[in-house]
Amino acid sequence: MPPKKRKIEEDSTSEPPKYVAGKVARHGANPPIDYSDPLKPDSELYRDDWSISRFNLFVTYTLDHLRETYPTIFKDFIKLPSRKFHPQYYYKVDQPISINEIKNRDYEYADGTRNFLLDVELLAKNCASYNEEDSLIVKNSYQMVNYIQYEALKAKNVERNYVINDTIKTRLLSLLETLIEATAKKIYDTIPDLKVNLQDSENDDFQMSEPFMELVDKEELPEYYEVIHRPTALNIIKTNLENGQYSKIYDFITEVNLVFDNAFVFNNSTSLIYQSAKALLEYFTFTSLIMFNELKDLKDHGELSLDIEKNEYEKYLGDRKVDERHVIHEESDDDFDDFNHVEGLGNGYTRNILTEDYLLGPDRVESMKSKFSVSNQTPSLIEKVNKHVETPKFNILKSLKNESESVSEQFKKDKKIYELIEEISIFSSKGLYTQGINPMQGSKPSSTQNWLEFNFIGKKLNQNENTFTISLDPIQTFLTLVAKIGTSNLESTLRLNNDIIKPRVENKKHQPTIHLNTNSGSPSVQDEKNDNINDTEIHTENFDIRLNEGLNLLEFSCETKNGEVENNNVLSKETMKFWINVFP
């Protein structure tokens, strides 16, 4: 038997992907971000003043729908970058923003639609400033902005987003044919003030739409399909229009826009194909406006019927139908017969204690007996009926009285006001406060408060009221705790998640001890607000705290040395606990 020949594997000619998913931080300085100027200032979304009712609902619905439709594009922009894995992001980007923040903002005010579009574009601007210009995440951000703007374009023009009939289809095919046959000379003649340089084109008779007629060849340019998520071409749009694939005019218009927006995303802004796409898009927008004017004239003369699908945006623009499951029906007494043995609490929060015979009485008992023909039943059945009627009532409020016996012994003790801890202050960086009230020139003031301060007075605390919860935004992870305590025979400790935090050494050296003597009538160092403290010494300690993302336990304790108790009304150890939740 001849030996088998080993199969020689052919050399794989497939190249690794050119683009890598994820963030690709720039090396060196980041380009500045213009927060007030749009990416496409000539777009009709910015050129015209427009608004729609219930715009906030439109924003939420659109972003949720697109996020589910294009998860690959939207996944990197749903939440802000993690401070744990990308801390440098917040040093390079002044105004971080995410999809979730846009959804939570209010845009139902004058010029709110423009601010919404600027916030959406800020997603791409921040991404392009932080990442390399030719990275995949930057190109995804521009496509995300395009898809959101397509939906906004449909909402803005909902009143002229006509249903495509045979007459309108003929008009649209003629419009598309005009675009396909456009040359540089024809475009310049139609739009004399066109701000596009087409002088490098071969001749004035060359159809500029030629590169956009067919899909890009996968074998010739495979990386194109790594970047572009919705590739399309003018011939495909023409075929779809002829076959009735578009139901409304703006389905067709946004599809044509997509052809040229894909060219903007993939190609460099200095390339000839980029400039050609820009000129063709402006030409298409100009001729589309002429077509809409012609359609309106035909309608006014009664030569054409234009239908609008009014229910298109009814789910978030008009009245919504109430789900039958959420309808509150009128209640009747018969609905509560099965719960007759449970005592109610009433509707008010300040209701007095109810008597034990609440809901009892002859009327209720007789109504239960009347449901059965007792005289015609056997004795065993009569016993069952009487047993059911005489079911003892369960008094909830009476049971709550008995629960006091199970209260912890700690809360049964007399409250002892804190004497060792005078005051605890927790605040964030003063620089954040300054930045909040005096924003940088040309930037918008922050829509959320990113500066905080909490003051806790010792005389208002006791051993049962010494625990607090605080929720913070991610930017508020660096805090300062200032503790004012008595200095005689006292030791203080601050723990963060069971780790001891040491006070600032330099502050302890230079911090003066404050003596208060009410006999002299005035404090020696402290101001008048502390003149109610008799013959005590106050010392201040400063702690710098860096919180972790998630839940943190901050515990400050102050105790007398060796556990001594100065008098029966003062605790030997006083503790304050702060549960601080830092949102991701």
C-alpha positions as CSV (number, residue, x, y, z in Angstrom):
1,M,0.0,0.0,0.0
2,P,1.6,3.3,-1.1
3,P,2.2,5.8,1.7
4,K,-0.3,8.5,2.0
5,K,0.8,11.9,1.0
6,R,0.6,14.6,3.6
7,K,-1.7,17.3,2.6
8,I,0.1,20.6,2.2
9,E,-2.0,23.4,3.6
10,E,-2.2,26.4,1.3
11,D,-0.8,29.7,2.6
12,S,-3.7,31.7,3.9
13,T,-3.9,34.9,2.0
14,S,-6.5,36.5,4.4
15,E,-5.1,39.4,6.2
16,P,-5.9,40.2,9.8
17,P,-8.5,42.9,10.4
18,K,-7.1,46.4,9.9
19,Y,-9.4,47.9,12.5
20,V,-9.4,46.8,16.2
21,A,-12.5,47.2,18.4
22,G,-12.3,49.3,21.5
23,K,-10.7,52.5,22.5
24,V,-7.4,53.6,20.9
25,A,-6.1,56.5,22.8
26,R,-4.2,59.2,21.0
27,H,-0.5,59.8,21.6
28,G,0.3,63.4,22.5
29,A,-2.0,66.3,22.8
30,N,-5.7,65.9,22.0
31,P,-7.3,68.2,19.5
32,P,-9.7,70.8,21.0
33,I,-13.4,70.2,20.9
34,D,-15.9,72.8,19.6
35,Y,-19.0,72.4,21.7
36,S,-21.2,75.0,20.0
37,D,-20.7,74.4,16.3
38,P,-22.4,71.4,14.6
39,L,-20.6,68.8,12.5
40,K,-23.0,69.6,9.6
41,P,-24.0,73.3,10.0
42,D,-25.7,73.3,6.5
43,S,-28.1,70.5,7.5
44,E,-31.7,71.4,7.6
45,L,-31.9,70.1,11.1
46,Y,-29.8,73.1,12.1
47,R,-30.9,75.5,9.4
48,D,-34.6,75.5,10.4
49,D,-36.2,76.1,13.7
50,W,-38.4,73.1,14.5
51,S,-39.9,71.2,17.4
52,I,-42.3,68.3,18.0
53,S,-44.5,67.6,20.9
54,R,-43.3,65.2,23.6
55,F,-39.8,65.5,22.3
56,N,-38.3,63.8,25.4
57,L,-40.3,60.7,24.7
58,F,-39.1,60.8,21.1
59,V,-35.5,60.9,22.3
60,T,-35.9,57.9,24.6
61,Y,-37.8,55.8,22.1
62,T,-35.3,56.6,19.2
63,L,-32.2,55.9,21.3
64,D,-33.6,52.6,22.7
65,H,-34.7,51.5,19.3
66,L,-31.4,52.2,17.6
67,R,-29.4,50.7,20.4
68,E,-31.3,47.5,20.0
69,T,-31.0,47.6,16.2
70,Y,-27.2,48.4,16.0
71,P,-25.7,47.1,19.3
72,T,-22.2,46.9,17.8
73,I,-22.1,50.6,17.1
74,F,-23.9,51.8,20.3
75,K,-22.3,49.6,22.9
76,D,-19.3,51.8,23.5
77,F,-21.4,54.9,24.1
78,I,-24.3,53.8,26.4
79,K,-22.4,54.6,29.6
80,L,-19.5,56.8,30.4
81,P,-16.0,55.2,30.3
82,S,-15.0,53.4,33.5
83,R,-12.9,55.6,35.8
84,K,-11.1,52.5,36.9
85,F,-9.9,51.4,33.5
86,H,-9.8,54.7,31.7
87,P,-9.0,57.4,34.3
88,Q,-7.0,59.5,31.8
89,Y,-10.2,60.0,29.8
90,Y,-11.5,62.5,32.4
91,Y,-8.3,64.5,32.3
92,K,-8.5,64.9,28.5
93,V,-12.2,65.3,27.9
94,D,-13.8,68.3,29.6
95,Q,-17.5,67.4,29.0
96,P,-18.0,63.6,29.1
97,I,-21.4,62.4,27.9
98,S,-23.2,59.2,27.1
99,I,-26.4,57.8,25.7
100,N,-27.9,57.3,29.2
101,E,-27.2,61.0,30.1
102,I,-28.8,62.2,26.9
103,K,-31.9,60.1,27.7
104,N,-32.2,61.6,31.2
105,R,-32.0,65.2,30.0
106,D,-34.9,67.5,29.4
107,Y,-35.1,69.0,25.9
108,E,-38.7,70.2,25.9
109,Y,-37.9,73.9,25.8
110,A,-37.0,76.6,23.2
111,D,-34.0,75.5,21.1
112,G,-34.1,72.1,22.8
113,T,-33.9,70.2,19.6
114,R,-30.7,71.9,18.6
115,N,-29.2,71.2,22.0
116,F,-30.2,67.5,21.6
117,L,-28.4,67.3,18.3
118,L,-25.3,69.0,19.7
119,D,-25.3,66.5,22.6
120,V,-25.5,63.6,20.1
121,E,-22.7,65.1,18.1
122,L,-20.6,65.6,21.3
123,L,-20.5,61.8,21.6
124,A,-18.6,61.7,18.3
125,K,-16.5,64.8,19.1
126,N,-15.3,63.4,22.4
127,C,-14.6,60.1,20.8
128,A,-12.6,61.6,18.0
129,S,-10.6,63.8,20.4
130,Y,-9.6,61.0,22.7
131,N,-9.0,58.2,20.2
132,E,-6.9,58.0,17.0
133,E,-8.6,59.6,14.1
134,D,-8.6,56.4,11.9
135,S,-9.7,54.0,14.7
136,L,-12.9,51.9,14.4
137,I,-14.6,53.4,17.5
138,V,-14.3,56.9,15.9
139,K,-15.9,55.7,12.7
140,N,-18.6,53.9,14.7
141,S,-19.4,57.2,16.5
142,Y,-20.0,59.1,13.3
143,Q,-22.3,56.3,12.0
144,M,-24.2,56.4,15.3
145,V,-24.7,60.2,14.9
146,N,-25.9,59.7,11.3
147,Y,-28.5,57.1,12.3
148,I,-29.9,59.3,15.1
149,Q,-30.1,62.3,12.7
150,Y,-32.0,60.2,10.1
151,E,-34.7,59.6,12.7
152,A,-34.7,63.3,13.7
153,L,-35.1,64.2,10.0
154,K,-38.1,62.0,9.8
155,A,-39.6,63.5,12.9
156,K,-39.0,67.1,11.8
157,N,-40.6,66.5,8.4
158,V,-43.4,64.2,9.6
159,E,-46.0,66.5,8.0
160,R,-44.5,66.1,4.5
161,N,-43.3,62.5,4.8
162,Y,-45.9,61.5,2.2
163,V,-46.8,58.0,1.4
164,I,-45.3,57.0,-1.9
165,N,-47.9,56.4,-4.6
166,D,-47.4,55.9,-8.4
167,T,-47.1,59.6,-9.1
168,I,-44.7,60.3,-6.3
169,K,-42.6,57.2,-7.3
170,T,-42.2,58.6,-10.8
171,R,-41.1,61.9,-9.3
172,L,-38.6,60.2,-7.0
173,L,-37.2,58.1,-9.9
174,S,-36.7,61.3,-11.9
175,L,-35.0,63.0,-8.9
176,L,-32.7,60.0,-8.5
177,E,-31.9,60.0,-12.3
178,T,-31.0,63.7,-12.1
179,L,-28.6,62.9,-9.3
180,I,-27.0,60.0,-11.2
181,E,-26.5,62.1,-14.3
182,A,-25.0,65.1,-12.4
183,T,-21.7,66.4,-13.5
184,A,-19.4,69.0,-11.9
185,K,-20.4,71.7,-14.4
186,K,-24.1,71.0,-13.8
187,I,-23.7,71.1,-10.0
188,Y,-21.8,74.4,-10.2
189,D,-24.5,75.9,-12.5
190,T,-27.3,74.8,-10.1
191,I,-25.5,75.8,-6.9
192,P,-23.1,78.7,-7.8
193,D,-22.0,79.2,-4.2
194,L,-21.1,75.6,-3.6
195,K,-18.2,75.3,-1.1
196,V,-16.6,72.2,-2.6
197,N,-13.4,72.0,-4.6
198,L,-14.1,69.9,-7.7
199,Q,-11.3,71.3,-9.9
200,D,-9.4,68.0,-9.8
201,S,-12.1,66.1,-11.6
202,E,-11.0,64.8,-15.0
203,N,-13.6,66.7,-17.1
204,D,-16.8,68.6,-16.7
205,D,-18.9,65.8,-18.5
206,F,-17.8,63.1,-16.1
207,Q,-20.8,61.7,-14.0
208,M,-19.7,62.3,-10.4
209,S,-22.0,59.5,-9.2
210,E,-20.0,56.8,-10.9
211,P,-18.1,55.7,-7.7
212,F,-21.4,55.4,-5.8
213,M,-23.4,53.4,-8.3
214,E,-22.4,49.9,-7.1
215,L,-21.3,48.4,-3.8
216,V,-17.6,48.5,-2.9
217,D,-15.8,45.3,-4.0
218,K,-15.2,43.1,-1.0
219,E,-12.0,41.6,-2.4
220,E,-10.6,44.9,-3.5
221,L,-11.4,46.8,-0.3
222,P,-12.2,44.3,2.5
223,E,-11.7,46.8,5.3
224,Y,-14.6,48.8,4.0
225,Y,-16.9,46.2,5.4
226,E,-15.1,46.2,8.8
227,V,-16.1,49.8,9.2
228,I,-19.4,50.4,7.3
229,H,-22.4,48.7,8.9
230,R,-25.0,49.6,6.3
231,P,-23.4,49.6,2.9
232,T,-25.6,50.6,0.0
233,A,-25.4,52.1,-3.5
234,L,-27.5,54.2,-5.9
235,N,-28.4,51.3,-8.1
236,I,-29.6,49.3,-5.1
237,I,-31.8,52.3,-4.1
238,K,-33.2,52.6,-7.6
239,T,-34.1,49.0,-7.7
240,N,-35.7,49.2,-4.2
241,L,-37.7,52.2,-5.2
242,E,-39.0,50.5,-8.4
243,N,-40.0,47.4,-6.4
244,G,-41.9,49.5,-3.8
245,Q,-39.5,48.8,-0.9
246,Y,-39.9,52.4,0.4
247,S,-43.3,53.3,1.9
248,K,-42.6,57.0,2.6
249,I,-40.6,59.7,1.0
250,Y,-38.1,60.1,3.8
251,D,-37.3,56.4,3.8
252,F,-36.0,57.1,0.3
253,I,-34.2,60.3,1.2
254,T,-32.4,59.0,4.2
255,E,-31.2,56.0,2.2
256,V,-29.7,58.3,-0.4
257,N,-28.1,60.3,2.4
258,L,-26.6,57.1,3.7
259,V,-24.7,56.5,0.5
260,F,-22.7,59.7,0.9
261,D,-22.5,59.6,4.7
262,N,-20.7,56.2,4.3
263,A,-18.2,57.9,2.1
264,F,-17.6,60.6,4.7
265,V,-17.0,58.0,7.4
266,F,-14.6,55.8,5.4
267,N,-12.6,58.4,3.4
268,N,-10.3,61.2,4.4
269,S,-11.8,64.7,4.2
270,T,-9.1,65.8,1.7
271,S,-9.8,62.9,-0.8
272,L,-11.5,63.6,-4.1
273,I,-14.2,61.0,-3.4
274,Y,-15.1,62.8,-0.2
275,Q,-15.4,66.1,-2.0
276,S,-17.5,64.4,-4.7
277,A,-19.9,62.9,-2.1
278,K,-20.2,66.3,-0.4
279,A,-21.1,68.0,-3.7
280,L,-23.6,65.3,-4.7
281,L,-25.3,65.4,-1.2
282,E,-25.8,69.2,-1.4
283,Y,-27.1,68.9,-5.0
284,F,-29.5,66.2,-3.9
285,T,-30.8,68.3,-1.0
286,F,-31.3,71.3,-3.3
287,T,-33.2,69.3,-5.9
288,S,-35.3,67.5,-3.2
289,L,-36.5,70.9,-2.0
290,I,-37.6,71.8,-5.5
291,M,-39.5,68.5,-5.7
292,F,-41.3,69.2,-2.5
293,N,-42.3,72.6,-3.7
294,E,-43.6,71.1,-7.0
295,L,-45.6,68.5,-5.0
296,K,-47.2,71.2,-2.9
297,D,-48.2,73.2,-6.0
298,L,-49.8,70.1,-7.5
299,K,-51.7,69.5,-4.3
300,D,-52.9,73.1,-4.1
301,H,-54.2,72.9,-7.7
302,G,-56.0,69.7,-7.0
303,E,-53.9,67.7,-9.4
304,L,-52.3,65.4,-6.8
305,S,-53.4,63.8,-3.6
306,L,-50.8,63.6,-0.9
307,D,-51.4,61.2,2.0
308,I,-49.6,61.3,5.3
309,E,-49.3,58.3,7.6
310,K,-50.5,60.2,10.7
311,N,-50.0,57.1,13.0
312,E,-46.3,56.9,12.2
313,Y,-45.2,58.7,15.4
314,E,-48.4,58.4,17.4
315,K,-46.7,56.1,19.8
316,Y,-44.6,59.0,21.2
317,L,-46.2,62.1,19.6
318,G,-49.9,61.7,20.0
319,D,-52.3,60.2,22.5
320,R,-51.4,56.8,23.6
321,K,-53.8,54.0,24.3
322,V,-54.0,52.9,27.9
323,D,-53.1,49.2,28.5
324,E,-56.2,47.5,30.0
325,R,-53.9,45.9,32.6
326,H,-53.2,49.3,34.0
327,V,-56.8,50.5,34.2
328,I,-58.1,51.0,37.7
329,H,-61.6,49.6,37.9
330,E,-64.3,50.8,40.4
331,E,-64.2,48.7,43.5
332,S,-67.3,47.1,45.1
333,D,-67.9,45.7,48.6
334,D,-68.2,42.2,47.2
335,D,-64.6,42.2,46.0
336,F,-63.4,42.1,49.7
337,D,-65.6,39.3,51.0
338,D,-62.7,36.8,50.8
339,F,-60.5,39.2,52.9
340,N,-63.1,39.8,55.6
341,H,-60.9,38.3,58.3
342,V,-58.0,40.7,57.8
343,E,-58.4,44.1,59.4
344,G,-57.7,47.2,57.2
345,L,-55.5,50.2,58.1
346,G,-57.4,52.9,56.3
347,N,-56.1,55.2,53.6
348,G,-54.4,57.9,55.8
349,Y,-50.9,57.8,57.3
350,T,-52.1,59.6,60.5
351,R,-54.9,57.2,61.3
352,N,-55.6,56.6,65.0
353,I,-55.3,53.1,66.6
354,L,-58.4,51.1,65.5
355,T,-60.5,49.1,67.9
356,E,-60.5,45.3,67.9
357,D,-64.0,45.1,66.6
358,Y,-63.3,47.0,63.4
359,L,-65.2,45.4,60.5
360,L,-67.1,43.2,62.9
361,G,-70.9,43.6,63.5
362,P,-74.2,41.9,62.9
363,D,-74.5,43.2,59.3
364,R,-71.4,41.4,58.2
365,V,-72.2,38.2,60.0
366,E,-75.8,38.1,58.7
367,S,-74.6,38.8,55.1
368,M,-72.2,35.8,55.3
369,K,-75.0,33.5,56.7
370,S,-77.5,34.7,54.1
371,K,-75.3,33.2,51.3
372,F,-76.1,29.8,52.6
373,S,-79.5,28.1,53.1
374,V,-78.7,27.0,56.6
375,S,-82.2,25.6,57.4
376,N,-82.0,23.1,54.6
377,Q,-78.4,21.9,55.3
378,T,-77.1,19.1,57.5
379,P,-75.8,19.9,61.0
380,S,-72.2,19.2,59.8
381,L,-72.6,21.9,57.1
382,I,-74.1,24.3,59.6
383,E,-71.1,23.9,61.9
384,K,-68.8,24.7,58.9
385,V,-70.7,27.8,58.1
386,N,-70.7,29.1,61.7
387,K,-67.0,28.2,61.9
388,H,-66.3,30.3,58.8
389,V,-68.3,33.2,60.0
390,E,-66.7,33.3,63.4
391,T,-63.2,33.4,62.0
392,P,-61.2,35.7,64.4
393,K,-60.1,39.0,63.0
394,F,-56.4,39.8,62.6
395,N,-55.7,43.2,64.0
396,I,-52.5,44.5,62.3
397,L,-52.0,47.5,64.5
398,K,-52.4,45.4,67.6
399,S,-49.7,43.1,66.4
400,L,-47.4,46.1,65.8
401,K,-47.8,47.0,69.4
402,N,-46.4,43.6,70.4
403,E,-43.4,43.9,68.1
404,S,-41.9,46.5,70.5
405,E,-40.9,43.5,72.7
406,S,-38.4,42.3,70.0
407,V,-36.7,45.7,69.6
408,S,-32.9,45.6,70.2
409,E,-31.8,46.6,73.7
410,Q,-29.6,49.3,72.1
411,F,-32.6,51.3,71.0
412,K,-34.3,50.9,74.4
413,K,-31.6,52.8,76.2
414,D,-31.9,56.5,76.8
415,K,-30.4,58.6,74.1
416,K,-27.0,60.0,75.0
417,I,-26.1,63.1,73.0
418,Y,-22.6,63.0,71.5
419,E,-20.1,65.1,73.5
420,L,-16.8,63.9,72.1
421,I,-17.5,64.6,68.5
422,E,-18.3,68.3,68.0
423,E,-18.8,68.4,64.2
424,I,-18.0,66.3,61.1
425,S,-17.8,67.9,57.6
426,I,-17.6,66.0,54.3
427,F,-17.0,68.0,51.1
428,S,-15.6,67.6,47.6
429,S,-12.8,69.5,46.0
430,K,-13.3,73.3,46.1
431,G,-12.0,73.3,42.5
432,L,-15.1,71.5,41.3
433,Y,-17.2,74.2,43.0
434,T,-15.3,77.0,41.3
435,Q,-15.5,75.2,37.9
436,G,-19.3,74.8,38.4
437,I,-20.0,78.5,39.1
438,N,-17.4,79.8,36.7
439,P,-17.3,77.5,33.6
440,M,-14.6,77.8,31.0
441,Q,-15.1,80.4,28.3
442,G,-17.1,79.1,25.4
443,S,-18.4,76.0,27.4
444,K,-21.8,75.3,28.7
445,P,-22.4,75.2,32.5
446,S,-22.8,71.7,33.9
447,S,-26.4,70.5,34.0
448,T,-25.6,68.4,37.1
449,Q,-24.2,69.6,40.5
450,N,-20.7,68.0,40.9
451,W,-19.8,69.7,44.2
452,L,-21.1,68.7,47.6
453,E,-20.8,69.5,51.3
454,F,-22.4,67.8,54.3
455,N,-22.1,69.0,57.9
456,F,-23.1,66.9,60.9
457,I,-23.3,68.6,64.3
458,G,-22.4,66.3,67.2
459,K,-25.0,67.7,69.6
460,K,-27.7,66.6,67.2
461,L,-26.5,62.9,67.2
462,N,-26.7,60.0,69.6
463,Q,-25.9,56.3,69.7
464,N,-29.1,55.4,67.8
465,E,-28.9,58.2,65.2
466,N,-25.4,58.1,63.8
467,T,-25.6,56.4,60.4
468,F,-26.1,58.1,57.1
469,T,-26.3,57.2,53.4
470,I,-24.9,59.3,50.5
471,S,-25.1,58.7,46.7
472,L,-22.4,60.4,44.6
473,D,-21.7,60.8,40.9
474,P,-18.5,59.2,39.5
475,I,-16.7,62.6,39.4
476,Q,-17.0,62.9,43.2
477,T,-14.7,60.1,44.2
478,F,-12.2,62.4,46.0
479,L,-13.5,63.8,49.3
480,T,-12.2,65.6,52.4
481,L,-13.4,64.8,55.9
482,V,-12.8,67.4,58.6
483,A,-13.5,66.2,62.2
484,K,-13.7,68.6,65.2
485,I,-13.2,66.7,68.5
486,G,-12.1,67.4,72.0
487,T,-8.3,67.0,72.5
488,S,-8.1,65.9,76.1
489,N,-7.8,62.1,76.6
490,L,-9.4,61.4,73.2
491,E,-8.3,59.1,70.3
492,S,-9.9,59.3,66.8
493,T,-9.9,56.8,64.0
494,L,-11.2,56.9,60.4
495,R,-11.7,53.7,58.5
496,L,-12.7,53.3,54.8
497,N,-13.8,49.7,54.1
498,N,-11.9,48.6,57.2
499,D,-8.7,50.3,56.0
500,I,-7.4,53.0,58.4
501,I,-7.1,56.5,56.9
502,K,-4.4,58.6,58.4
503,P,-4.9,62.4,58.8
504,R,-2.8,65.0,57.1
505,V,0.4,65.2,59.1
506,E,1.1,68.8,58.1
507,N,-2.3,69.9,59.2
508,K,-1.9,68.4,62.6
509,K,1.4,70.3,63.1
510,H,0.0,73.7,62.2
511,Q,-3.6,73.3,63.3
512,P,-4.1,75.3,66.5
513,T,-5.9,73.9,69.5
514,I,-8.9,76.0,70.3
515,H,-9.6,76.8,73.9
516,L,-13.0,77.9,74.9
517,N,-13.6,79.6,78.2
518,T,-17.1,80.9,78.8
519,N,-16.1,82.6,82.1
520,S,-14.1,85.2,80.2
521,G,-17.1,85.8,77.9
522,S,-15.4,85.1,74.6
523,P,-13.3,82.3,73.0
524,S,-9.6,82.8,72.7
525,V,-9.2,81.5,69.1
526,Q,-12.6,80.3,67.9
527,D,-15.4,82.5,66.7
528,E,-18.6,83.3,68.6
529,K,-20.5,80.3,67.2
530,N,-18.7,78.0,69.7
531,D,-19.2,80.1,72.8
532,N,-21.8,77.5,74.0
533,I,-19.1,75.0,74.8
534,N,-17.8,75.2,78.4
535,D,-14.2,74.8,79.3
536,T,-13.4,72.4,76.5
537,E,-10.6,72.1,73.9
538,I,-11.4,71.6,70.2
539,H,-9.0,70.0,67.8
540,T,-9.5,69.7,64.0
541,E,-8.2,66.7,61.9
542,N,-8.3,66.6,58.1
543,F,-8.6,63.4,56.1
544,D,-8.2,62.9,52.4
545,I,-10.4,60.1,51.1
546,R,-10.5,58.4,47.7
547,L,-13.7,56.3,47.3
548,N,-14.1,53.2,45.2
549,E,-16.7,52.7,42.6
550,G,-19.8,51.1,44.2
551,L,-20.6,50.9,47.9
552,N,-18.2,52.3,50.5
553,L,-18.3,52.2,54.3
554,L,-16.7,55.2,56.0
555,E,-16.6,54.9,59.8
556,F,-15.3,57.6,62.1
557,S,-14.9,56.9,65.8
558,C,-13.7,58.9,68.8
559,E,-13.1,57.4,72.2
560,T,-11.5,58.3,75.5
561,K,-8.1,56.8,76.2
562,N,-8.1,53.4,78.0
563,G,-11.9,53.4,77.7
564,E,-12.4,56.0,80.6
565,V,-15.8,57.4,81.1
566,E,-15.8,61.0,82.3
567,N,-19.4,61.0,83.5
568,N,-22.5,58.8,83.3
569,N,-24.1,61.0,80.5
570,V,-21.1,60.7,78.1
571,L,-20.3,57.6,76.1
572,S,-16.7,56.4,76.2
573,K,-16.8,55.8,72.4
574,E,-18.8,57.7,69.8
575,T,-19.1,56.4,66.2
576,M,-20.4,57.8,63.0
577,K,-21.0,55.6,59.9
578,F,-21.5,56.8,56.3
579,W,-22.6,54.4,53.6
580,I,-21.4,56.1,50.4
581,N,-22.5,54.7,47.0
582,V,-20.5,55.9,44.0
583,F,-22.4,55.4,40.8
584,P,-20.4,53.7,37.9
